[in-house]
Amino acid sequence: MDGNGRWAAQRSLPRTSGHRAAETTVIDVIEAARSAGVEWLSLYAFSTENWRRPSDEVDFLMHLVRRVVRKHAPLLHARGVRCRFLGVSDSKIPAPLAQDFDDLTTLTGANRGMTLTVAFDHGGRGDIVEAARSLIRQGVPADAVTEESFAARLPFPDTPDVDLVIRTSGEQRISNFMLWQVAYAEWVFTPVLWPDFRAAHFVECVHTYQQRDRRFGGVAPAVNGVPRP
């Protein structure tokens, strides 16, 4: 979810105004995903690298996210959305916000609608390192390590591999997001800044994904004896 700062700069506003404006987009995209029948939605809200930002901006984000979580928890629960948070286990997240995350996870834990994963203080490399450490601690022989056994030690191993990654604001990089799970994801890069991103943009990105020919490294079968490109 990229472009908050540039959105604010274009309007000669402080960066915090862009973060505040992004709240509407978050709720709009969640509703759009539900309406489209999406069963798993992940939002990359704060990376392990984002702690390097100015302390006043980080403090603002922590307070903003806490307010947003508390404000929208009843709506998410009423919609049957199961919420959970993907991040560092010994995180620097302030205790009150961490408690709000836990409370929302508990509140919505039995819901069977869409699963919403908010990546907060998340880093894909860190997840991979922790999975490797888990295998070592458990004394798993090297020959017994498989993709399946490794993936089972990642956070939330029930999460399916990512099908589609939408990156807003024109940036074209992974930014340490779910590195294992996005191995064969389709990517859609849109120039739209996150605070301007709406349901119609989300649907357009999904439509683009639906036009892709996903071969996962294989060769598409021939049609009437003619090889497909």
Order of alpha helices (4+ residues) and beta strands (2+ residues): alpha-alpha-beta-alpha-beta-alpha-beta-alpha-alpha-beta-beta-alpha
